[in-house]
Structure formats: structure tokens, C-alpha cells
């Protein structure tokens, strides 16, 4: 029994349980995506995966600053009222960036030459870039709020749901239709 005492003490630690919850939710979500990859590679072409990669790159770069980094201040705010204000500011600026990107996307769609090879693949899905940026920045802001409130099990469930939603969308769309929309839409959902 003495051999298990340190292990029991470690497992009873709240920080360890919180880390385990976050890690398990993330790992299970990633595992779903890995298990779906052999099916996805049969449903979509390499060109369609390149459109998804371009979409993911653009959304990743743009979403980092969409909430103007108010999201990272949420967990360290001194009072809950201040943290709530930071959440609202992050969501507000995420919405404003969404509107700005929607306008830019519409203008780019209208005025960029169709002769650009890279443009041909992403052009039909450019409207999803502002959507993906908004969802990504909003999720990041709300995740920080959840971290502040110590809702680690909820965050873990959302990460698992992200992986499941992405896989279900990409597989369902891939079976029902052709084109990169399923891959891009799955990424936007996740």
C-alpha cells in the first residue's frame, strides 16, 4: 500500500487532474482526426488538400490577432468583472475583424485576376476565411474564460467535439459530394 501512496497523492492533486482532462480531450480529438485520415485521403485529391492547407494557413495567421490579444489577458485579470470585460472586448474585436475580412474577401474575390494559379483553388471558399477567423478568435477568448473559471473538463469536451465535428463534416461531405468545400468547412467547424 505504501508504494501507491505517492501515486494516489499525485492523482488527487487538482492541477494534475486539470492537466489530464485537457490533455485527454485534446489527444482524443487528435486521435479521431488521425484515424479518419486514411478515409479522407481516398475521398479528396491532393489539390483539395492544398486548398485546405492554404485556408488553414490564412486563418491561423489572421486569427492570432483578431481579438487584439485581449484573450490572453482574461486568465490573469485581477477581478472577474475585469475578465468579463476582456472577454467582451475580445469578442467585439473578433467581430469587427470578421466584418473587415468579409469586406476584404468580397473585394479580393471581385478584383483579383483569375489567372493566379493559387487563387483558383481558394476563390470559391474565400467567404469561409472571415468565418474561420471569427470562430477561432471567439473560441480562444472563451477558452481563456473557461480556464479562468477552471472549467477544464468543459474545455476538454469542446476539443473532442472539435475533432469529431471536423471529421464528421469532412467525411460526410466527401462521401456526399466532391470538392474541397468539405475539407475547408470541416476546418471552419473545428
C-alpha positions, 0 to 999 in steps of 0.5 A, spaced: 500 500 500 505 504 501 508 504 494 501 507 491 501 512 496 505 517 492 501 515 486 494 516 489 497 523 492 499 525 485 492 523 482 488 527 487 492 533 486 487 538 482 492 541 477 494 534 475 487 532 474 486 539 470 492 537 466 489 530 464 482 532 462 485 537 457 490 533 455 485 527 454 480 531 450 485 534 446 489 527 444 482 524 443 480 529 438 487 528 435 486 521 435 479 521 431 482 526 426 488 521 425 484 515 424 479 518 419 485 520 415 486 514 411 478 515 409 479 522 407 485 521 403 481 516 398 475 521 398 479 528 396 485 529 391 491 532 393 489 539 390 483 539 395 488 538 400 492 544 398 486 548 398 485 546 405 492 547 407 492 554 404 485 556 408 488 553 414 494 557 413 490 564 412 486 563 418 491 561 423 495 567 421 489 572 421 486 569 427 492 570 432 490 577 432 483 578 431 481 579 438 487 584 439 490 579 444 485 581 449 484 573 450 490 572 453 489 577 458 482 574 461 486 568 465 490 573 469 485 579 470 485 581 477 477 581 478 472 577 474 468 583 472 475 585 469 475 578 465 468 579 463 470 585 460 476 582 456 472 577 454 467 582 451 472 586 448 475 580 445 469 578 442 467 585 439 474 585 436 473 578 433 467 581 430 469 587 427 475 583 424 470 578 421 466 584 418 473 587 415 475 580 412 468 579 409 469 586 406 476 584 404 474 577 401 468 580 397 473 585 394 479 580 393 474 575 390 471 581 385 478 584 383 483 579 383 485 576 376 483 569 375 489 567 372 493 566 379 494 559 379 493 559 387 487 563 387 483 558 383 483 553 388 481 558 394 476 563 390 470 559 391 471 558 399 474 565 400 467 567 404 469 561 409 476 565 411 472 571 415 468 565 418 474 561 420 477 567 423 471 569 427 470 562 430 477 561 432 478 568 435 471 567 439 473 560 441 480 562 444 477 568 448 472 563 451 477 558 452 481 563 456 474 564 460 473 557 461 480 556 464 479 562 468 473 559 471 477 552 471 472 549 467 477 544 464 473 538 463 468 543 459 474 545 455 476 538 454 469 536 451 469 542 446 476 539 443 473 532 442 467 535 439 472 539 435 475 533 432 469 529 431 465 535 428 471 536 423 471 529 421 464 528 421 463 534 416 469 532 412 467 525 411 460 526 410 461 531 405 466 527 401 462 521 401 456 526 399 459 530 394 466 532 391 470 538 392 474 541 397 468 545 400 468 539 405 475 539 407 475 547 408 468 547 412 470 541 416 476 546 418 471 552 419 467 547 424 473 545 428 
